[in-house]
């Protein structure tokens, strides 16, 4: 901004004190100025006002500044239109239409970086040409002699672009408004008709808000009606209807700003404000979309079964999606404000690569979390054995998995180890096996042994949690100090504590059967025979 203000201040201070006048064209006086430390600029007096076309900066300001109501000199503004294009009235009309095109496209002097070099050269082509904005590549300035003006090609395109920018129903309105604007009184910086237009727009926005918010709720219900989950549908409506409505109203107001014919500074500020509001609304929408995706994944529906995702893994999924959503939303926000995000994306990629190298273990654990999320080798509450550690899974976190060992200690296992190593998931068993030997004393009556075995089989059949087929209760072997009976039975449970309870109940029942059948359990014994040598 200082590059622009400093030369202008020098021009304003020096120009009145230089009495060098020379006649160049009919009705025009040449005035030369030599600012300190700058190439001199040529100024002309036409229609009783001073103007310059020495640089693209001066040419564009000559065009737009002399179409302002307080400094309205349309014939001077038309000097930047080539004289080969129609008569003076035609050139004046084209200059006014081009100003309206700039307003309609959201192009304001405040945001343009206008060159102050008399011999400005376009980098790509090497020509003395300056394109006003990327939004209007067909409109550009060229240098002819010592003056910058619009090219003949651009001037001939103005009327066509004006018709494309403003539809037929608004074209006549904006021209009519631009005519009645002149001479209208100011109130608090705005004209009476502008205040009236703002009041009408606010009233319409208020009505449109309630209409749009109800239409959106209806459309969301229709779109997600197949999901059949009323809680999910109501959540989507609650999260999306207000931000989408605000974005729509913000966009409509942004499109109406050119019709208000506000001062370029005020109009530029309003457009920036609209872009900021729209950008923040977009970030909120993307952020809430992450929550809706998680809710959709976790929520069951009558037609489609719920994804097999542990509820304790939901925070990992939600955090990951939210981080991605914030990054995407922030980049789109910068894009809306007009920043070039290509360099930012490249920087983020390069920075991410450096961070990945510096924090390889963290990245591995994060990838391990994703693998645990997708493969789901175990869930919270499962009894597992991994890397020599056995216990109950208490928590699956973003970086580690916490296991409560059977010694009641807490082991934090990195997720990359849990994902890369063999996991024996005892919690995934359909049945819990109980295998043991029942040792009876030698000398026990064989009929009692038979009764004991039959009693155990009956107890297994009557127990509520035992598997009724596939179990074994058999006389197994004659051990050195006992008669062994093999007991191999399964409990239908996936809970370790319930398994222990069922095992306890069965063992107490076996002890009662032993009392009834008069059998005794053996323990390791050894008989020693001593030789009596009294005769010797």
DAHU-V228035 format. One record per backbone hydrogen bond with DSSP energy under -0.5 kcal/mol. CO is the residue of the C=O (numbers start at 1). NH is the residue of the N-H. E is the energy in kcal/mol with one decimal. If there is no record, write none. Layout:
((CO & NH & E) (CO & NH & E))
This chain:
((1 & 4 & -0.7) (1 & 5 & -2.4) (2 & 6 & -2.3) (3 & 7 & -0.6) (4 & 8 & -1.5) (5 & 9 & -2.5) (6 & 10 & -2.0) (7 & 11 & -2.4) (8 & 12 & -2.7) (9 & 13 & -2.2) (10 & 14 & -2.5) (11 & 15 & -2.5) (12 & 16 & -0.6) (14 & 17 & -1.2) (15 & 18 & -1.4) (17 & 19 & -0.7) (18 & 20 & -0.7) (19 & 21 & -0.9) (20 & 32 & -0.7) (22 & 30 & -3.7) (25 & 28 & -1.9) (27 & 47 & -0.5) (28 & 24 & -1.0) (29 & 45 & -2.1) (30 & 22 & -1.2) (31 & 43 & -4.1) (33 & 41 & -1.0) (35 & 38 & -1.4) (41 & 33 & -1.8) (42 & 53 & -0.5) (43 & 31 & -3.8) (44 & 46 & -0.5) (44 & 51 & -3.2) (45 & 29 & -1.6) (46 & 49 & -1.7) (49 & 46 & -2.8) (51 & 44 & -3.5) (53 & 148 & -2.5) (55 & 59 & -2.6) (56 & 60 & -2.3) (57 & 61 & -2.1) (58 & 62 & -2.4) (59 & 63 & -1.9) (60 & 64 & -2.4) (61 & 65 & -2.6) (62 & 66 & -0.9) (64 & 67 & -1.4) (65 & 68 & -1.2) (66 & 73 & -3.2) (68 & 71 & -0.9) (69 & 72 & -1.0) (71 & 73 & -0.9) (73 & 76 & -0.7) (73 & 77 & -2.0) (74 & 78 & -1.9) (76 & 79 & -1.6) (77 & 80 & -1.2) (78 & 81 & -1.5) (80 & 150 & -2.7) (82 & 85 & -1.8) (84 & 86 & -1.0) (87 & 91 & -2.2) (88 & 92 & -2.5) (89 & 93 & -2.2) (90 & 94 & -2.4) (91 & 95 & -2.4) (92 & 96 & -2.1) (93 & 97 & -2.5) (94 & 98 & -2.4) (95 & 99 & -1.6) (96 & 100 & -1.8) (97 & 101 & -2.2) (98 & 102 & -2.4) (99 & 103 & -1.9) (100 & 104 & -2.8) (101 & 105 & -2.4) (102 & 107 & -3.4) (103 & 106 & -0.9) (106 & 108 & -0.6) (108 & 111 & -1.2) (109 & 112 & -1.1) (112 & 114 & -1.1) (115 & 57 & -1.7) (117 & 120 & -1.1) (122 & 126 & -2.7) (127 & 122 & -3.6) (127 & 129 & -2.1) (128 & 143 & -1.3) (130 & 141 & -2.9) (133 & 136 & -1.4) (134 & 137 & -0.6) (136 & 139 & -1.5) (138 & 140 & -0.7) (139 & 132 & -1.4) (140 & 151 & -1.8) (141 & 130 & -2.4) (142 & 144 & -0.6) (142 & 149 & -2.4) (143 & 145 & -0.5) (144 & 147 & -1.8) (147 & 144 & -3.2) (149 & 142 & -3.3) (151 & 155 & -2.4) (152 & 156 & -2.2) (153 & 157 & -0.9) (154 & 157 & -0.6) (154 & 158 & -0.8) (155 & 158 & -0.7) (157 & 161 & -2.6) (158 & 162 & -2.6) (159 & 163 & -1.9) (160 & 164 & -1.8) (161 & 165 & -2.4) (162 & 166 & -2.3) (165 & 167 & -0.5) (167 & 170 & -1.0) (167 & 171 & -2.0) (168 & 172 & -1.0) (170 & 174 & -2.5) (171 & 175 & -1.6) (172 & 176 & -2.4) (173 & 177 & -2.9) (174 & 178 & -2.2) (175 & 179 & -1.2) (176 & 180 & -2.4) (177 & 181 & -1.5) (179 & 182 & -0.7) (181 & 184 & -1.7) (185 & 192 & -1.5) (187 & 190 & -1.6) (190 & 187 & -4.3) (191 & 195 & -2.5) (192 & 196 & -2.4) (193 & 197 & -2.4) (194 & 198 & -2.5) (195 & 199 & -2.1) (196 & 200 & -2.2) (197 & 201 & -2.6) (198 & 202 & -2.6) (199 & 203 & -2.2) (200 & 204 & -2.5) (201 & 205 & -2.9) (202 & 206 & -2.1) (203 & 207 & -1.8) (204 & 208 & -3.1) (205 & 209 & -2.4) (206 & 210 & -1.2) (207 & 211 & -1.7) (208 & 212 & -3.2) (209 & 213 & -2.4) (210 & 214 & -1.3) (211 & 215 & -2.3) (212 & 216 & -2.8) (213 & 217 & -1.5) (214 & 218 & -2.0) (215 & 219 & -2.6) (216 & 220 & -2.7) (217 & 221 & -1.9) (218 & 222 & -2.1) (219 & 223 & -2.6) (220 & 224 & -2.3) (222 & 225 & -0.7) (224 & 227 & -1.0) (224 & 228 & -0.7) (225 & 228 & -0.7) (228 & 230 & -0.7) (229 & 233 & -2.3) (230 & 234 & -2.7) (231 & 235 & -2.0) (232 & 236 & -2.4) (233 & 237 & -2.3) (234 & 238 & -2.3) (235 & 239 & -2.2) (236 & 240 & -2.1) (237 & 241 & -2.1) (240 & 244 & -2.2) (241 & 245 & -1.9) (242 & 246 & -2.5) (243 & 247 & -2.4) (244 & 248 & -2.3) (245 & 249 & -2.5) (246 & 250 & -2.7) (247 & 251 & -2.2) (248 & 252 & -2.3) (249 & 253 & -2.4) (250 & 254 & -2.2) (251 & 255 & -1.9) (252 & 256 & -1.2) (253 & 257 & -1.1) (256 & 259 & -0.7) (256 & 260 & -0.7) (257 & 260 & -1.5) (257 & 262 & -0.5) (258 & 261 & -1.2) (263 & 267 & -3.3) (264 & 268 & -2.5) (265 & 269 & -2.2) (266 & 270 & -2.4) (267 & 271 & -2.4) (268 & 272 & -2.3) (269 & 273 & -2.2) (270 & 274 & -2.6) (271 & 275 & -2.3) (272 & 276 & -2.4) (273 & 277 & -2.6) (274 & 278 & -2.6) (275 & 279 & -2.5) (276 & 280 & -2.6) (277 & 281 & -2.4) (278 & 282 & -2.2) (279 & 283 & -2.2) (280 & 284 & -2.3) (281 & 285 & -2.3) (282 & 286 & -2.5) (283 & 287 & -2.6) (284 & 288 & -2.6) (285 & 289 & -1.8) (286 & 290 & -1.3) (287 & 291 & -1.1) (288 & 292 & -2.2) (289 & 293 & -2.4) (290 & 294 & -2.0) (291 & 295 & -2.4) (292 & 296 & -2.6) (293 & 297 & -2.4) (294 & 298 & -2.3) (295 & 299 & -2.1) (297 & 307 & -1.1) (304 & 301 & -1.5) (307 & 309 & -2.2) (310 & 313 & -1.7) (311 & 314 & -0.7) (313 & 317 & -1.9) (314 & 318 & -3.0) (315 & 319 & -2.7) (316 & 320 & -2.2) (317 & 321 & -2.4) (318 & 322 & -2.3) (319 & 323 & -2.2) (320 & 324 & -2.1) (321 & 325 & -2.7) (322 & 326 & -2.6) (323 & 327 & -2.1) (324 & 328 & -2.6) (325 & 329 & -2.9) (326 & 330 & -2.5) (327 & 331 & -2.1) (328 & 332 & -2.4) (329 & 333 & -2.2) (330 & 334 & -2.1) (331 & 335 & -2.1) (332 & 336 & -2.4) (333 & 337 & -1.7) (334 & 339 & -2.5) (335 & 338 & -1.2) (339 & 341 & -0.9) (340 & 344 & -0.5) (341 & 345 & -3.0) (342 & 346 & -2.3) (343 & 347 & -2.6) (344 & 348 & -2.8) (345 & 349 & -2.5) (346 & 350 & -2.6) (347 & 351 & -3.2) (348 & 352 & -2.9) (349 & 353 & -1.9) (350 & 354 & -2.1) (351 & 355 & -2.7) (352 & 356 & -2.3) (353 & 357 & -2.0) (354 & 358 & -2.3) (355 & 359 & -2.1) (357 & 360 & -0.7) (359 & 363 & -2.3) (360 & 364 & -2.8) (361 & 365 & -2.6) (362 & 366 & -2.3) (363 & 367 & -2.8) (364 & 368 & -2.7) (365 & 369 & -2.1) (366 & 370 & -2.0) (367 & 371 & -2.4) (368 & 372 & -2.6) (369 & 373 & -2.1) (370 & 374 & -2.3) (371 & 375 & -3.3) (371 & 376 & -0.6) (372 & 376 & -1.2) (379 & 382 & -2.0) (382 & 384 & -0.6) (382 & 393 & -2.6) (383 & 426 & -2.3) (383 & 427 & -1.3) (384 & 391 & -2.0) (385 & 424 & -2.8) (386 & 389 & -2.3) (389 & 386 & -2.9) (390 & 406 & -0.6) (391 & 384 & -2.4) (392 & 404 & -3.2) (393 & 381 & -2.6) (395 & 397 & -0.6) (395 & 402 & -2.7) (399 & 415 & -2.3) (400 & 397 & -2.7) (401 & 413 & -3.4) (402 & 394 & -2.7) (402 & 395 & -1.4) (403 & 405 & -0.8) (403 & 411 & -3.2) (404 & 392 & -2.9) (405 & 408 & -1.8) (409 & 405 & -2.8) (409 & 411 & -0.6) (411 & 403 & -3.1) (411 & 413 & -0.7) (412 & 414 & -0.6) (413 & 401 & -2.9) (414 & 417 & -0.7) (414 & 418 & -2.0) (415 & 419 & -2.0) (416 & 420 & -1.7) (417 & 421 & -1.8) (422 & 387 & -0.6) (422 & 424 & -0.5) (423 & 425 & -0.9) (424 & 385 & -1.7) (424 & 426 & -1.1) (425 & 428 & -1.0) (426 & 429 & -1.2) (431 & 433 & -0.5) (432 & 491 & -3.0) (434 & 489 & -2.4) (436 & 487 & -2.6) (437 & 439 & -0.7) (438 & 440 & -0.5) (438 & 485 & -2.2) (439 & 522 & -2.5) (440 & 483 & -2.9) (441 & 444 & -1.3) (445 & 449 & -1.9) (446 & 450 & -2.4) (447 & 451 & -2.4) (448 & 452 & -2.4) (449 & 453 & -2.3) (450 & 454 & -2.5) (451 & 455 & -2.2) (452 & 456 & -1.8) (453 & 457 & -2.1) (454 & 458 & -2.2) (455 & 459 & -2.1) (456 & 460 & -2.2) (457 & 461 & -2.1) (458 & 462 & -1.7) (459 & 463 & -1.1) (463 & 466 & -0.5) (465 & 492 & -3.7) (472 & 488 & -2.8) (474 & 476 & -0.6) (474 & 486 & -2.7) (477 & 479 & -0.8) (477 & 484 & -2.6) (482 & 479 & -2.1) (482 & 484 & -0.6) (483 & 440 & -3.0) (484 & 476 & -2.5) (484 & 477 & -1.4) (485 & 438 & -3.0) (486 & 474 & -1.7) (487 & 436 & -2.5) (488 & 472 & -2.7) (489 & 434 & -3.4) (490 & 467 & -3.0) (491 & 432 & -2.8) (491 & 493 & -1.5) (495 & 499 & -1.9) (496 & 500 & -2.1) (497 & 501 & -2.1) (498 & 502 & -2.4) (499 & 503 & -2.6) (500 & 504 & -2.3) (501 & 505 & -2.2) (502 & 506 & -2.2) (503 & 507 & -2.3) (504 & 508 & -2.4) (505 & 509 & -1.9) (506 & 510 & -2.2) (507 & 511 & -2.0) (508 & 512 & -1.9) (509 & 513 & -2.2) (510 & 514 & -2.3) (511 & 515 & -1.7) (512 & 516 & -2.1) (513 & 517 & -2.5) (514 & 519 & -2.2) (515 & 518 & -0.5) (520 & 441 & -2.0) (527 & 529 & -0.5) (528 & 530 & -0.5) (531 & 533 & -0.6))
